């Protein structure tokens, strides 16, 4: 059996995206960040909806249509609609931020 | 923003199943157990595949086609194919066992 908090590289030059499971209209993905952010000026603009939960560490997201940042702690989750432009503004550089993202067609 | 570890009733006479998000071919569900098990002699036999992760507490699953129990700790995850008969044999009675289950059509 695998564990979401294991198998994390000691050195993490880039965010790590790992597909854990998928169906025709769903993709379950683990993302590990450690201080990584979306490159300046870039936005995620996704074809599918995403439901995402932060399981360890802390992070801040930014949505194009909201002025304030969204601060996330372990257990916090949200639903990002397809084409809702967003970016990862900040992740804790001192801890592994483990995200579980479910991408799906509505 | 909601949190997977909040909003858990103090008294938990039954397991709590809560749909957090869904699409046509996916359902994301939080399950909270505290000593609950699948009733004796009963098996889950599901139409859809399930990907499930235990996020707090400890538990033991039983699959009809395996003799040994599957012990789960926080972060452990597994993929249960549609119609793979299984049951929850044991959950920690002293802690909230928070599961995140993704049900999906392959």
Backbone of each chain as ProteinMPNN parsed JSONL, in Angstrom:
{"seq_chain_A": "XXXXXXXXXXXXXXXXXXXXXXXXXXXXXXXXXXXXXXXXXXXXXXXXXXXXXXXXXXXXXXXXXXXXXXXXXXXXXXXXXXXXXXXXXXXXXXXXXXXXXXXXXX", "coords_chain_A": {"N_chain_A": [[0.848, -1.196, 0.0], [0.456, 2.236, -0.714], [1.551, 5.495, 0.47], [0.54, 8.812, 1.015], [2.287, 10.581, 2.174], [4.761, 9.63, 1.93], [7.741, 8.721, 0.013], [8.718, 11.108, -0.948], [10.938, 13.196, -2.585], [14.188, 14.083, -1.282], [15.589, 16.306, -2.157], [14.122, 18.953, -3.878], [13.944, 20.348, -6.545], [12.017, 21.185, -8.36], [8.415, 21.527, -8.299], [6.579, 18.523, -7.621], [4.562, 16.53, -9.555], [2.331, 13.909, -9.488], [0.574, 11.363, -10.936], [-1.917, 9.496, -9.47], [-4.072, 7.876, -9.924], [-6.606, 7.197, -12.338], [-9.53, 7.842, -14.369], [-11.813, 7.876, -17.177], [-12.888, 10.397, -16.991], [-11.698, 11.573, -14.86], [-8.923, 12.513, -12.847], [-6.61, 11.721, -10.424], [-4.319, 13.261, -8.418], [-1.167, 13.716, -6.852], [0.494, 16.473, -5.492], [3.533, 17.915, -4.67], [4.932, 20.583, -3.028], [7.514, 22.862, -2.096], [8.061, 25.643, -1.101], [7.708, 26.402, -3.678], [6.168, 28.293, -6.317], [3.631, 29.438, -8.605], [4.991, 30.512, -11.656], [5.816, 33.976, -12.029], [3.273, 36.125, -13.234], [1.964, 34.099, -14.538], [-0.922, 31.982, -14.969], [-2.982, 29.304, -13.876], [-5.209, 27.762, -16.067], [-7.651, 25.801, -16.515], [-8.99, 22.998, -18.299], [-10.674, 21.189, -17.082], [-12.713, 20.842, -14.093], [-11.427, 21.266, -10.763], [-10.923, 19.749, -7.666], [-9.422, 20.411, -4.704], [-7.297, 19.599, -1.997], [-5.305, 20.642, 0.714], [-2.863, 18.875, 2.413], [-0.639, 18.836, 4.038], [1.651, 21.277, 5.404], [1.606, 24.822, 4.517], [-0.065, 27.26, 2.467], [-0.682, 29.768, -0.052], [-3.187, 30.816, -2.221], [-4.088, 32.511, -5.25], [-6.783, 34.005, -6.855], [-7.898, 35.088, -10.019], [-10.191, 36.569, -10.1], [-10.588, 37.552, -7.554], [-9.575, 39.828, -5.052], [-8.261, 39.353, -2.602], [-5.846, 37.13, -1.099], [-5.982, 33.541, -0.75], [-5.577, 31.788, 2.063], [-4.26, 28.695, 3.001], [-4.449, 25.844, 5.124], [-3.518, 22.637, 6.618], [-5.901, 20.245, 5.629], [-7.711, 22.025, 4.604], [-9.917, 22.631, 1.906], [-10.935, 23.211, -1.507], [-13.016, 24.011, -4.357], [-12.279, 24.401, -7.635], [-13.476, 25.878, -10.406], [-13.622, 24.878, -13.881], [-11.524, 26.741, -16.008], [-11.402, 28.808, -14.217], [-9.298, 31.169, -13.433], [-6.262, 30.854, -11.711], [-3.545, 30.949, -9.323], [-0.653, 29.648, -7.621], [0.446, 31.384, -5.031], [2.135, 31.394, -2.906], [4.079, 29.018, -1.101], [4.961, 27.137, 1.789], [8.342, 27.287, 2.504], [9.761, 25.684, 4.201], [8.575, 23.342, 4.811], [7.116, 20.28, 3.59], [4.618, 20.749, 1.305], [1.867, 19.012, 0.794], [-0.407, 18.263, -1.596], [-3.608, 17.101, -2.585], [-5.122, 16.594, -5.548], [-8.099, 16.488, -7.359], [-8.975, 16.143, -10.531], [-11.604, 16.733, -12.738], [-14.241, 16.109, -15.12], [-17.122, 18.039, -15.257]], "CA_chain_A": [[0.0, 0.0, 0.0], [1.24, 3.464, -0.787], [1.187, 6.53, 1.439], [0.657, 10.152, 0.422], [3.343, 11.373, 2.805], [6.046, 8.953, 1.718], [8.244, 8.77, -1.363], [8.947, 12.508, -1.336], [12.389, 13.375, -2.735], [14.812, 14.975, -0.306], [15.787, 17.556, -2.897], [12.906, 19.199, -4.653], [14.201, 21.556, -7.348], [10.735, 21.601, -8.934], [7.227, 20.864, -7.752], [6.422, 17.17, -8.148], [3.19, 16.146, -9.883], [2.3, 12.455, -9.664], [-0.79, 10.851, -11.137], [-2.085, 8.323, -8.617], [-5.182, 7.049, -10.37], [-7.413, 7.982, -13.267], [-10.604, 7.268, -15.166], [-11.98, 8.653, -18.402], [-13.267, 11.78, -16.701], [-11.148, 11.962, -13.562], [-7.501, 12.257, -12.607], [-6.253, 11.967, -9.032], [-2.925, 13.666, -8.513], [-0.488, 14.284, -5.687], [1.438, 17.535, -5.813], [4.366, 18.298, -3.52], [5.624, 21.868, -3.192], [8.324, 23.274, -0.929], [8.495, 26.998, -1.449], [7.445, 26.687, -5.091], [4.989, 29.088, -6.647], [3.407, 29.551, -10.045], [5.869, 31.586, -12.149], [5.199, 35.31, -12.048], [2.509, 36.489, -14.444], [1.273, 32.94, -15.122], [-2.147, 31.517, -14.315], [-3.573, 28.039, -14.31], [-6.5, 27.945, -16.739], [-7.782, 24.371, -16.765], [-10.163, 22.507, -19.042], [-11.539, 20.437, -16.163], [-12.829, 21.317, -12.719], [-10.451, 20.691, -9.828], [-11.2, 19.799, -6.228], [-8.067, 20.257, -4.173], [-7.14, 19.7, -0.541], [-3.933, 20.708, 1.207], [-2.8, 17.88, 3.491], [0.414, 19.242, 4.98], [2.229, 22.573, 5.042], [0.67, 25.932, 4.343], [0.043, 27.819, 1.117], [-1.615, 30.847, -0.416], [-3.619, 30.829, -3.618], [-4.662, 33.765, -5.74], [-7.725, 33.85, -7.959], [-7.884, 36.324, -10.811], [-11.399, 37.36, -9.859], [-10.684, 37.995, -6.159], [-8.37, 40.598, -4.722], [-7.524, 38.817, -1.459], [-5.242, 35.804, -1.197], [-6.661, 32.477, -0.009], [-4.582, 31.082, 2.873], [-4.676, 27.31, 3.231], [-3.783, 25.034, 6.146], [-3.833, 21.221, 6.395], [-7.31, 19.865, 5.669], [-8.525, 22.991, 3.843], [-10.169, 22.207, 0.526], [-11.801, 24.065, -2.31], [-13.407, 23.567, -5.686], [-11.898, 25.408, -8.63], [-14.208, 25.564, -11.641], [-12.845, 24.932, -15.121], [-11.228, 28.087, -16.529], [-11.281, 29.839, -13.166], [-7.851, 31.384, -13.438], [-5.714, 30.907, -10.353], [-2.119, 30.658, -9.242], [-0.112, 29.41, -6.285], [1.192, 32.617, -4.764], [3.152, 31.128, -1.877], [4.025, 27.765, -0.33], [5.939, 27.109, 2.877], [9.634, 26.775, 2.018], [10.411, 24.863, 5.228], [7.854, 22.076, 5.011], [6.506, 19.737, 2.381], [3.19, 21.007, 1.105], [1.307, 17.888, 0.038], [-1.751, 18.541, -2.101], [-4.287, 16.06, -3.343], [-5.993, 17.284, -6.506], [-8.972, 15.65, -8.174], [-9.393, 16.852, -11.742], [-12.741, 15.978, -13.288], [-15.226, 16.75, -15.991], [-18.423, 18.185, -14.595]], "C_chain_A": [[0.881, 1.243, 0.0], [0.694, 4.509, 0.187], [1.488, 7.909, 0.839], [1.843, 10.944, 0.962], [4.723, 10.715, 2.665], [6.475, 9.085, 0.258], [8.402, 10.197, -1.86], [10.449, 12.731, -1.433], [12.949, 14.353, -1.711], [15.078, 16.342, -0.94], [14.62, 17.74, -3.852], [13.112, 20.464, -5.503], [12.919, 22.085, -7.994], [9.607, 20.954, -8.151], [7.125, 19.478, -8.371], [4.931, 16.875, -8.334], [3.188, 14.65, -10.167], [0.853, 11.987, -9.815], [-0.935, 9.547, -10.366], [-3.109, 7.352, -9.184], [-5.969, 7.868, -11.384], [-8.509, 7.156, -13.901], [-10.773, 8.138, -16.394], [-12.228, 10.127, -18.104], [-12.751, 12.238, -15.348], [-9.655, 11.65, -13.528], [-7.199, 12.658, -11.174], [-4.746, 12.158, -8.979], [-2.395, 14.122, -7.156], [0.482, 15.345, -6.172], [2.225, 17.832, -4.541], [5.125, 19.571, -3.868], [6.435, 22.124, -1.933], [8.911, 24.642, -1.274], [8.203, 27.364, -2.897], [6.181, 27.516, -5.261], [4.791, 29.022, -8.167], [4.269, 30.709, -10.565], [5.107, 32.908, -12.317], [4.469, 35.583, -13.369], [1.759, 35.327, -15.066], [0.056, 32.555, -14.286], [-2.442, 30.094, -14.774], [-4.941, 28.35, -14.917], [-6.853, 26.566, -17.288], [-9.087, 24.0, -17.47], [-11.176, 21.839, -18.117], [-11.681, 21.175, -14.832], [-11.755, 20.642, -11.866], [-10.983, 20.847, -8.411], [-9.864, 19.513, -5.57], [-8.053, 20.444, -2.663], [-5.651, 19.776, -0.232], [-3.838, 19.786, 2.417], [-1.648, 18.114, 4.46], [1.023, 20.532, 4.488], [1.173, 23.658, 4.959], [0.949, 26.586, 2.999], [-0.916, 28.983, 0.959], [-1.904, 30.775, -1.898], [-4.143, 32.219, -3.966], [-5.597, 33.421, -6.893], [-7.818, 35.172, -8.7], [-9.072, 37.223, -10.466], [-11.603, 37.748, -8.39], [-9.424, 38.761, -5.813], [-7.567, 39.927, -3.603], [-6.96, 37.418, -1.757], [-6.068, 34.808, -0.382], [-5.593, 31.68, 0.73], [-5.098, 29.689, 3.197], [-3.795, 26.621, 4.258], [-4.18, 23.576, 5.93], [-5.313, 20.904, 6.601], [-8.198, 20.807, 4.874], [-8.697, 22.505, 2.402], [-11.046, 23.214, -0.185], [-11.998, 23.489, -3.706], [-13.086, 24.706, -6.645], [-12.578, 25.03, -9.947], [-13.26, 25.605, -12.841], [-12.714, 26.395, -15.563], [-11.298, 29.2, -15.485], [-9.784, 30.057, -12.945], [-7.327, 31.603, -12.022], [-4.22, 30.617, -10.4], [-1.737, 30.377, -7.786], [0.838, 30.564, -5.999], [2.343, 32.363, -3.791], [2.975, 29.719, -1.34], [5.175, 27.804, 0.677], [7.265, 26.532, 2.373], [10.277, 25.77, 2.966], [9.713, 23.531, 5.471], [7.329, 21.59, 3.684], [5.027, 20.099, 2.366], [2.67, 19.892, 0.203], [-0.139, 18.223, -0.304], [-2.311, 17.267, -2.724], [-5.296, 16.773, -4.246], [-6.801, 16.258, -7.286], [-9.426, 16.503, -9.346], [-10.528, 16.049, -12.365], [-13.587, 16.83, -14.214], [-16.522, 16.864, -15.22], [-19.459, 17.419, -15.434]], "O_chain_A": [[1.927, 1.276, 0.647], [-0.44, 4.426, 0.657], [2.541, 8.134, 0.243], [2.346, 11.856, 0.306], [5.714, 11.194, 3.217], [5.7, 9.495, -0.607], [8.242, 10.468, -3.05], [11.168, 12.482, -0.465], [12.289, 15.316, -1.321], [14.826, 17.385, -0.338], [14.193, 16.809, -4.536], [12.532, 21.513, -5.221], [12.757, 23.295, -8.156], [9.805, 19.97, -7.439], [7.534, 19.274, -9.514], [4.147, 16.959, -7.389], [3.962, 14.176, -10.998], [0.022, 12.194, -8.929], [-0.172, 8.605, -10.579], [-3.023, 6.146, -8.953], [-5.998, 9.096, -11.303], [-8.428, 5.929, -13.962], [-9.969, 9.04, -16.634], [-11.825, 11.0, -18.873], [-13.29, 13.171, -14.754], [-9.192, 10.664, -14.101], [-7.488, 13.779, -10.754], [-3.989, 11.307, -9.446], [-3.08, 14.82, -6.41], [1.205, 15.14, -7.147], [1.647, 17.982, -3.464], [5.855, 19.633, -4.856], [6.088, 21.662, -0.846], [10.067, 24.775, -1.674], [8.423, 28.504, -3.306], [5.254, 27.445, -4.454], [5.682, 28.6, -8.906], [4.271, 31.783, -9.964], [3.934, 32.939, -12.691], [4.978, 35.31, -14.455], [0.998, 35.521, -16.015], [0.012, 32.769, -13.075], [-2.18, 29.733, -15.922], [-5.728, 29.107, -14.348], [-6.42, 26.194, -18.379], [-10.133, 24.615, -17.256], [-12.383, 21.916, -18.343], [-10.861, 22.03, -14.495], [-11.245, 19.578, -12.217], [-11.43, 21.921, -8.008], [-9.24, 18.489, -5.846], [-8.713, 21.333, -2.125], [-4.84, 19.07, -0.833], [-4.638, 19.897, 3.345], [-1.687, 17.631, 5.592], [0.934, 20.858, 3.304], [0.005, 23.443, 5.284], [2.05, 26.482, 2.458], [-1.845, 29.153, 1.748], [-0.995, 30.686, -2.724], [-4.574, 32.984, -3.104], [-5.248, 32.649, -7.787], [-7.818, 36.241, -8.09], [-8.987, 38.45, -10.525], [-12.677, 38.223, -8.022], [-8.328, 38.387, -6.232], [-6.337, 39.925, -3.641], [-7.513, 36.65, -2.544], [-6.765, 35.188, 0.559], [-4.795, 30.979, 0.108], [-6.242, 29.527, 3.62], [-2.574, 26.783, 4.271], [-5.084, 23.298, 5.142], [-5.898, 21.256, 7.626], [-9.315, 20.443, 4.506], [-7.752, 22.034, 1.77], [-11.795, 23.967, 0.437], [-11.259, 22.616, -4.161], [-13.564, 25.828, -6.483], [-12.285, 23.984, -10.527], [-12.232, 26.282, -12.813], [-13.668, 27.17, -15.497], [-11.26, 30.384, -15.823], [-9.102, 29.226, -12.345], [-7.854, 32.404, -11.251], [-3.704, 30.104, -11.393], [-2.412, 30.813, -6.854], [1.885, 30.704, -6.631], [3.38, 33.024, -3.844], [1.847, 29.268, -1.143], [6.213, 28.421, 0.44], [7.3, 25.409, 1.871], [11.226, 25.081, 2.592], [10.194, 22.697, 6.238], [7.118, 22.376, 2.76], [4.287, 19.79, 3.3], [2.986, 19.832, -0.986], [-0.974, 18.436, 0.574], [-1.581, 16.466, -3.309], [-6.199, 17.461, -3.771], [-6.257, 15.284, -7.807], [-10.171, 17.468, -9.174], [-10.428, 14.83, -12.505], [-13.646, 18.055, -14.117], [-16.971, 15.9, -14.601], [-20.638, 17.39, -15.084]]}, "seq_chain_B": "XXXXXXXXXXXXXXXXXXXXXXXXXXXXXXXXXXXXXXXXXXXXXXXXXXXXXXXXXXXXXXXXXXXXXXXXXXXXXXXXXXXXXXXXXXXXXXXXXXXXXXXXXX", "coords_chain_B": {"N_chain_B": [[-13.771, 28.852, 3.465], [-13.7, 25.3, 3.579], [-12.807, 22.613, 5.855], [-11.365, 19.42, 6.059], [-11.062, 18.248, 8.522], [-12.687, 19.455, 10.266], [-15.97, 20.268, 11.646], [-16.949, 17.871, 12.578], [-19.189, 15.799, 14.176], [-19.64, 15.719, 17.753], [-20.813, 13.568, 19.056], [-21.12, 10.396, 17.647], [-23.076, 8.377, 16.559], [-23.497, 6.863, 14.271], [-21.531, 6.046, 11.344], [-20.437, 8.835, 9.4], [-21.301, 10.003, 6.286], [-20.461, 12.207, 3.788], [-21.121, 14.062, 0.979], [-18.842, 15.866, -0.87], [-18.331, 17.014, -3.286], [-19.14, 16.721, -6.757], [-19.254, 15.187, -10.038], [-20.433, 14.17, -13.295], [-19.371, 11.651, -13.505], [-18.031, 11.204, -11.193], [-17.639, 11.176, -7.661], [-16.901, 12.85, -4.741], [-16.179, 12.172, -1.469], [-16.437, 12.564, 2.049], [-15.774, 10.489, 4.77], [-16.464, 9.703, 8.091], [-15.422, 7.742, 10.7], [-15.66, 6.154, 13.879], [-14.724, 3.792, 15.508], [-16.607, 2.391, 14.153], [-17.771, -0.272, 12.047], [-18.22, -2.291, 9.088], [-21.357, -3.853, 9.028], [-21.598, -7.167, 10.402], [-21.01, -9.865, 8.2], [-21.719, -8.44, 5.982], [-20.86, -6.934, 2.828], [-19.261, -4.352, 0.956], [-20.16, -3.725, -2.348], [-19.562, -2.298, -5.089], [-20.747, -0.229, -7.783], [-19.096, 1.578, -9.044], [-15.572, 2.349, -9.432], [-13.37, 2.931, -6.638], [-11.228, 5.213, -5.103], [-9.407, 5.507, -2.256], [-8.348, 7.248, 0.65], [-6.942, 7.179, 3.871], [-7.028, 9.634, 6.302], [-6.831, 10.374, 8.953], [-6.508, 8.682, 12.15], [-6.741, 5.059, 12.541], [-7.266, 1.98, 10.742], [-8.745, -1.127, 9.623], [-9.114, -2.994, 6.731], [-10.957, -5.485, 4.918], [-10.706, -7.681, 2.256], [-12.642, -9.656, 0.057], [-11.296, -11.418, -1.565], [-8.814, -11.797, -0.414], [-6.92, -13.21, 2.188], [-5.607, -11.978, 4.337], [-5.912, -9.153, 6.572], [-6.042, -5.639, 5.746], [-4.109, -3.236, 7.014], [-4.446, 0.144, 7.811], [-2.955, 3.383, 7.98], [-2.624, 6.944, 8.692], [-2.552, 8.677, 5.625], [-2.235, 6.472, 4.032], [-3.277, 4.922, 1.035], [-5.55, 3.389, -1.31], [-6.762, 1.646, -4.23], [-9.859, 0.568, -5.087], [-11.361, -1.685, -7.061], [-14.358, -1.597, -9.094], [-16.975, -3.631, -7.896], [-15.238, -5.163, -6.419], [-15.326, -6.917, -3.695], [-15.494, -5.775, -0.391], [-14.892, -4.903, 3.068], [-15.14, -2.852, 6.017], [-13.296, -3.729, 8.598], [-12.381, -3.005, 11.054], [-12.19, 0.004, 12.964], [-10.465, 2.637, 14.626], [-11.596, 3.152, 17.865], [-11.118, 5.289, 19.476], [-10.312, 7.523, 18.206], [-11.026, 9.956, 15.641], [-11.579, 8.601, 12.548], [-10.83, 9.752, 9.563], [-11.768, 9.575, 6.31], [-11.104, 10.009, 2.854], [-12.888, 9.56, 0.045], [-12.886, 8.807, -3.37], [-15.147, 8.241, -5.712], [-15.562, 6.781, -8.835], [-16.282, 6.434, -12.367], [-14.644, 4.158, -14.399]], "CA_chain_B": [[-13.18, 27.579, 3.019], [-13.992, 24.205, 4.5], [-11.665, 21.807, 6.258], [-11.748, 18.005, 6.207], [-10.958, 17.793, 9.911], [-13.624, 20.228, 11.074], [-17.381, 19.951, 11.413], [-17.196, 16.472, 12.927], [-20.047, 15.795, 15.368], [-19.032, 15.191, 18.964], [-21.358, 12.213, 19.173], [-21.113, 9.795, 16.317], [-23.716, 7.057, 16.687], [-23.263, 6.146, 13.013], [-20.557, 6.652, 10.446], [-20.985, 9.985, 8.676], [-20.922, 10.1, 4.876], [-20.802, 13.552, 3.32], [-20.652, 14.326, -0.387], [-18.201, 17.174, -0.884], [-18.261, 17.551, -4.646], [-19.395, 15.619, -7.688], [-19.445, 15.413, -11.465], [-21.266, 13.102, -13.846], [-18.746, 10.347, -13.342], [-17.167, 11.217, -10.017], [-18.21, 11.686, -6.417], [-15.878, 12.992, -3.707], [-16.937, 11.958, -0.242], [-15.729, 12.391, 3.314], [-16.385, 9.513, 5.665], [-15.866, 9.737, 9.431], [-15.736, 6.56, 11.511], [-15.037, 6.147, 15.218], [-15.051, 2.467, 16.027], [-17.626, 1.743, 13.315], [-17.329, -1.275, 11.081], [-19.304, -2.776, 8.232], [-22.074, -4.891, 9.794], [-21.112, -8.537, 10.205], [-21.576, -10.606, 7.071], [-22.007, -7.567, 4.836], [-19.739, -6.484, 1.991], [-19.488, -3.326, -0.066], [-20.02, -4.241, -3.715], [-19.894, -0.998, -5.676], [-20.828, -0.105, -9.248], [-17.984, 2.4, -9.523], [-14.289, 2.216, -8.752], [-13.16, 3.846, -5.512], [-9.862, 5.48, -4.63], [-9.687, 5.972, -0.893], [-7.19, 7.52, 1.493], [-7.241, 7.426, 5.283], [-6.292, 10.86, 6.634], [-6.515, 10.353, 10.39], [-6.942, 7.439, 12.776], [-6.247, 3.823, 11.94], [-8.386, 1.132, 10.327], [-8.408, -2.377, 8.937], [-10.064, -3.413, 5.697], [-10.899, -6.888, 4.515], [-11.166, -7.939, 0.89], [-13.139, -11.034, -0.017], [-10.35, -12.275, -2.266], [-7.52, -11.882, 0.272], [-7.157, -13.698, 3.55], [-5.091, -11.081, 5.387], [-6.492, -7.813, 6.699], [-5.212, -4.532, 5.273], [-4.046, -2.214, 8.063], [-4.231, 1.477, 7.229], [-2.554, 4.506, 8.834], [-2.841, 8.195, 7.967], [-1.845, 8.851, 4.354], [-2.323, 5.25, 3.228], [-4.364, 4.96, 0.064], [-5.665, 2.253, -2.222], [-7.74, 1.69, -5.312], [-10.753, -0.587, -5.002], [-12.053, -1.791, -8.352], [-15.803, -1.838, -9.02], [-17.379, -4.997, -7.565], [-14.26, -5.87, -5.574], [-16.055, -6.921, -2.427], [-14.623, -5.412, 0.735], [-15.599, -4.407, 4.234], [-14.322, -2.229, 7.05], [-13.277, -4.738, 9.656], [-12.067, -2.347, 12.326], [-11.68, 1.386, 12.989], [-10.056, 3.072, 15.964], [-12.744, 3.71, 18.596], [-10.708, 6.419, 20.315], [-9.941, 8.676, 17.384], [-11.8, 10.093, 14.414], [-10.981, 8.104, 11.313], [-11.335, 10.569, 8.46], [-11.466, 9.001, 4.999], [-11.537, 10.73, 1.67], [-13.144, 8.55, -0.982], [-13.233, 9.296, -4.699], [-15.863, 7.215, -6.467], [-15.534, 7.217, -10.244], [-16.43, 5.464, -13.456], [-13.391, 3.981, -15.145]], "C_chain_B": [[-13.447, 26.502, 4.063], [-12.742, 23.363, 4.768], [-12.132, 20.381, 6.559], [-11.794, 17.551, 7.657], [-11.882, 18.579, 10.84], [-15.06, 19.809, 10.765], [-17.694, 18.481, 11.653], [-18.028, 16.445, 14.209], [-19.335, 15.181, 16.569], [-19.506, 13.752, 19.208], [-21.539, 11.637, 17.775], [-21.748, 8.406, 16.394], [-23.527, 6.209, 15.426], [-22.108, 6.802, 12.279], [-21.22, 7.811, 9.715], [-20.415, 10.014, 7.259], [-21.378, 11.462, 4.373], [-20.234, 13.758, 1.926], [-20.104, 15.736, -0.455], [-18.28, 17.833, -2.249], [-18.583, 16.397, -5.597], [-19.477, 16.112, -9.118], [-20.284, 14.256, -11.984], [-20.695, 11.727, -13.553], [-17.807, 10.301, -12.152], [-17.945, 11.732, -8.811], [-17.109, 11.692, -5.367], [-16.594, 13.042, -2.361], [-15.996, 11.919, 0.959], [-16.503, 11.393, 4.163], [-15.682, 9.649, 7.016], [-16.379, 8.537, 10.218], [-15.063, 6.731, 12.876], [-15.449, 4.829, 15.878], [-16.084, 1.733, 15.181], [-17.002, 0.725, 12.369], [-18.514, -1.618, 10.179], [-20.024, -3.897, 8.996], [-21.63, -6.306, 9.407], [-21.811, -9.219, 9.022], [-21.89, -9.756, 5.859], [-20.724, -7.156, 4.118], [-20.18, -5.272, 1.186], [-19.249, -3.968, -1.433], [-20.501, -3.106, -4.616], [-19.867, -1.012, -7.198], [-19.62, 0.631, -9.827], [-16.693, 2.001, -8.821], [-14.223, 3.222, -7.595], [-11.67, 3.976, -5.238], [-10.046, 6.099, -3.258], [-8.392, 6.162, -0.116], [-7.689, 7.736, 2.92], [-6.395, 8.617, 5.722], [-6.043, 11.029, 8.121], [-7.079, 9.075, 10.981], [-6.319, 6.228, 12.108], [-7.449, 2.909, 11.695], [-7.86, -0.163, 9.721], [-9.518, -2.716, 7.955], [-9.895, -4.896, 5.423], [-11.431, -6.967, 3.088], [-11.559, -9.397, 0.788], [-12.093, -11.968, -0.63], [-8.959, -12.319, -1.629], [-7.787, -12.341, 1.692], [-6.73, -12.672, 4.6], [-5.834, -9.737, 5.389], [-5.502, -6.781, 6.162], [-5.26, -3.44, 6.33], [-3.705, -0.874, 7.438], [-3.921, 2.514, 8.301], [-2.729, 5.794, 8.032], [-1.942, 8.348, 6.731], [-1.92, 7.628, 3.463], [-3.51, 5.336, 2.267], [-4.383, 3.699, -0.776], [-6.818, 2.436, -3.181], [-8.557, 0.403, -5.221], [-11.562, -0.64, -6.293], [-13.556, -1.987, -8.124], [-16.038, -3.327, -8.762], [-16.304, -5.823, -6.857], [-14.819, -5.819, -4.149], [-15.105, -6.722, -1.247], [-15.491, -4.934, 1.891], [-14.612, -3.717, 5.189], [-14.415, -3.127, 8.268], [-13.089, -4.108, 11.03], [-11.721, -0.889, 12.088], [-11.426, 1.754, 14.445], [-11.251, 3.678, 16.7], [-12.405, 4.993, 19.351], [-10.323, 7.665, 19.517], [-10.867, 8.743, 16.191], [-10.991, 9.541, 13.252], [-11.62, 8.885, 10.173], [-10.83, 9.967, 7.154], [-11.876, 10.0, 3.926], [-11.673, 9.69, 0.568], [-13.526, 9.233, -2.293], [-13.876, 8.124, -5.439], [-15.902, 7.667, -7.923], [-15.777, 6.055, -11.198], [-15.093, 5.361, -14.162], [-13.67, 4.343, -16.604]], "O_chain_B": [[-13.423, 26.759, 5.267], [-11.768, 23.398, 4.017], [-13.148, 20.167, 7.219], [-12.481, 16.585, 7.989], [-11.858, 18.388, 12.056], [-15.337, 19.112, 9.789], [-18.584, 17.912, 11.021], [-17.616, 17.008, 15.223], [-18.537, 14.254, 16.43], [-18.719, 12.858, 19.518], [-22.036, 12.295, 16.861], [-21.057, 7.391, 16.308], [-23.411, 4.986, 15.505], [-21.748, 7.949, 12.546], [-22.42, 7.776, 9.443], [-19.2, 10.046, 7.065], [-22.545, 11.825, 4.518], [-19.028, 13.647, 1.71], [-20.807, 16.697, -0.139], [-18.294, 19.059, -2.358], [-18.33, 15.235, -5.279], [-19.734, 17.287, -9.379], [-20.791, 13.452, -11.201], [-21.434, 10.76, -13.374], [-16.899, 9.472, -12.097], [-18.798, 12.611, -8.934], [-16.462, 10.673, -5.128], [-17.497, 13.852, -2.15], [-14.915, 11.331, 0.906], [-17.729, 11.451, 4.256], [-14.454, 9.705, 7.08], [-17.583, 8.339, 10.381], [-14.022, 7.379, 12.992], [-16.381, 4.768, 16.68], [-16.403, 0.577, 15.46], [-15.85, 0.858, 11.954], [-19.659, -1.277, 10.476], [-19.376, -4.787, 9.546], [-21.332, -6.59, 8.247], [-23.032, -9.153, 8.875], [-22.285, -10.28, 4.818], [-19.657, -7.047, 4.721], [-21.339, -5.176, 0.782], [-18.257, -4.667, -1.639], [-21.697, -2.97, -4.874], [-19.068, -1.717, -7.816], [-19.179, 0.351, -10.942], [-16.717, 1.392, -7.751], [-14.932, 4.229, -7.587], [-10.948, 2.983, -5.154], [-10.754, 7.095, -3.107], [-7.467, 5.355, -0.208], [-8.711, 8.383, 3.148], [-5.178, 8.615, 5.537], [-5.131, 11.757, 8.513], [-7.986, 8.457, 10.423], [-5.476, 6.356, 11.22], [-8.493, 3.034, 12.335], [-6.689, -0.272, 9.358], [-10.699, -2.724, 8.302], [-8.837, -5.478, 5.662], [-12.47, -6.393, 2.763], [-10.903, -10.271, 1.354], [-12.005, -13.143, -0.274], [-8.02, -12.827, -2.242], [-8.757, -11.919, 2.322], [-7.394, -12.507, 5.623], [-6.31, -9.262, 4.358], [-4.294, -7.014, 6.127], [-6.29, -2.798, 6.533], [-2.782, -0.774, 6.63], [-4.527, 2.532, 9.373], [-2.958, 5.744, 6.824], [-0.726, 8.166, 6.805], [-1.692, 7.729, 2.258], [-4.601, 5.765, 2.641], [-3.365, 3.025, -0.934], [-7.715, 3.255, -2.977], [-8.014, -0.7, -5.271], [-12.352, 0.26, -6.577], [-13.969, -2.486, -7.078], [-15.369, -4.177, -9.35], [-16.444, -7.038, -6.713], [-14.777, -4.778, -3.493], [-14.079, -7.39, -1.12], [-16.664, -4.606, 1.716], [-13.409, -3.978, 5.158], [-15.472, -3.265, 8.883], [-13.578, -4.621, 12.037], [-11.034, -0.567, 11.118], [-12.08, 1.254, 15.36], [-11.858, 4.627, 16.204], [-13.301, 5.702, 19.811], [-10.045, 8.721, 20.086], [-11.429, 7.732, 15.769], [-9.86, 9.963, 13.007], [-12.796, 8.704, 9.86], [-9.625, 9.863, 6.925], [-12.855, 10.732, 4.07], [-10.704, 9.024, 0.203], [-14.378, 10.12, -2.32], [-13.211, 7.136, -5.75], [-16.239, 8.817, -8.207], [-15.522, 4.89, -10.893], [-14.478, 6.377, -14.485], [-12.769, 4.275, -17.44]]}, "name": "protein", "num_of_chains": 2, "seq": "XXXXXXXXXXXXXXXXXXXXXXXXXXXXXXXXXXXXXXXXXXXXXXXXXXXXXXXXXXXXXXXXXXXXXXXXXXXXXXXXXXXXXXXXXXXXXXXXXXXXXXXXXXXXXXXXXXXXXXXXXXXXXXXXXXXXXXXXXXXXXXXXXXXXXXXXXXXXXXXXXXXXXXXXXXXXXXXXXXXXXXXXXXXXXXXXXXXXXXXXXXXXXXXXXXXX"}
